[in-house]
């Protein structure tokens, strides 16, 4: 019989939303219980409500990012931006791994960068120094919406290399996720 519990970590060892919920549940419930009764009648928060709040927050953030804005995260967690960088690979490709009947199958996927005029588009997190060892990984849904903005609506984003080294260079370490 298969285990039906929700995992706290994904395949790469990063925390999932459920893992974050378990780590913050006591603090959030304590803060909610200290609120005056006029704000809320809820005294503790369940996983489903917690997940809905976090997903809605990030949905609003991504809508702003896809419209070309830089979004500051709360509590000095840095900024999220959509940017582009010039492709320098001769044959850009990536690999896809799938498990079928217990066997791992690897497929090579060639990337067609001619659709985007030779640029990669991605969302990066301009994080403070103390958060450099963390990664920000948007889901495939938001990556595909970013690609649609570029191809269909012909939206253009700032060049990553200019932000990093050029006129608007920052001293912070920039995580990029393609």
C-alpha positions, 0 to 999 in steps of 0.5 A: 500500500502506498503512503498517502502522507504529504511530503515535506521535501521535494525530489531535490531536497527543497522544502514544499509548501507543506513543509513550510506550513509545519515549520511556521504553524505554531507562530502563525496560530499564536499571531492569529490568536493575539489579533482582536476579535474584530479582525477574525473569528479564526483562532488557528489556521489549517493547511488548506487555508494557509496554502490558499493564502500563499498561492494567492499572494504569489499569484498576485506577485507573478501577475505584476512580474509578467507585466514588467514590474520589479516586485519587492518581497516582504521583510527585506527578502529582495526583489523578483524580476523577469529578465532576459539574457543572450544565449551563448550556447551553440546548440541549446538543449535540456534534458527531461527525466520521466519514470515509466514502469520503474525505469528512468527515461532520459530525453534530450529536448532541443530549445528553439531560441529563434522564437525569442530572438536568441534570448532566454527569458526567466524570473530571478530573485535578487536576494540579500546576502544571507539568503544566497543559499536558497533558490527560487523555482517558479512552477512550469505554469508561470514559466509558460506564461512568461514565454507567452508574454514574450512570443504572443504579446511581444513583451520585452524585459530588461537584459540580465547582463546589463542589470548585473554588470552594466548601468544598473548593476547591483552588488547583491548576488542574483539567482537565476532560474531558467 
